[in-house]
Amino acid sequence: MDYSKQGGARQGSNKPRHAEHNAKGTAKNPYDKKADKAALLERMKAAAKKQES
């Protein structure tokens, strides 16, 4: 069989099928926003204290 007459494989697009709800550069997650480690630490301490008592 002569496969040269069938044409090449279809090129797929490299974009996702859907947009993520927390994608970088959106209103919920802007590019210049840094993760607030202090708030995370406070939540972790509160959870540990709650679990302890």
C-alpha positions in Angstrom: 0.0 0.0 0.0 1.3 3.5 -0.9 1.0 5.5 2.3 2.3 8.7 0.6 -1.1 9.3 -1.0 -3.0 9.4 2.2 -1.7 12.7 3.5 0.1 13.5 6.7 -1.3 13.1 10.2 -3.5 15.9 11.5 -1.6 18.4 13.6 -3.1 18.7 17.1 -3.4 22.0 18.8 -1.5 22.5 22.0 -4.2 24.3 23.9 -6.3 22.8 26.7 -9.9 21.9 26.1 -11.1 24.2 28.9 -9.8 27.1 30.9 -8.7 26.5 34.5 -10.7 28.4 37.2 -7.5 29.6 38.9 -5.3 30.1 35.9 -2.4 32.5 36.1 -3.2 35.9 34.8 -6.9 35.9 35.7 -8.7 38.1 38.2 -8.6 35.4 40.8 -4.9 34.7 40.3 -3.0 37.7 38.9 0.6 37.2 37.7 2.1 39.5 40.3 0.3 37.9 43.3 2.6 36.0 45.7 1.3 33.3 48.0 0.9 34.6 51.5 2.9 32.3 53.7 1.9 34.1 56.9 -1.8 33.5 56.3 -1.0 29.8 55.6 1.0 29.5 58.7 -1.8 31.0 60.8 -4.3 28.6 59.3 -2.0 25.6 60.0 -1.4 26.7 63.6 -5.2 27.2 64.1 -5.9 23.7 62.7 -3.2 22.1 64.9 -4.6 23.9 68.0 -8.1 22.8 67.1 -7.0 19.2 66.6 -5.0 19.2 69.9 -8.0 20.2 72.1 
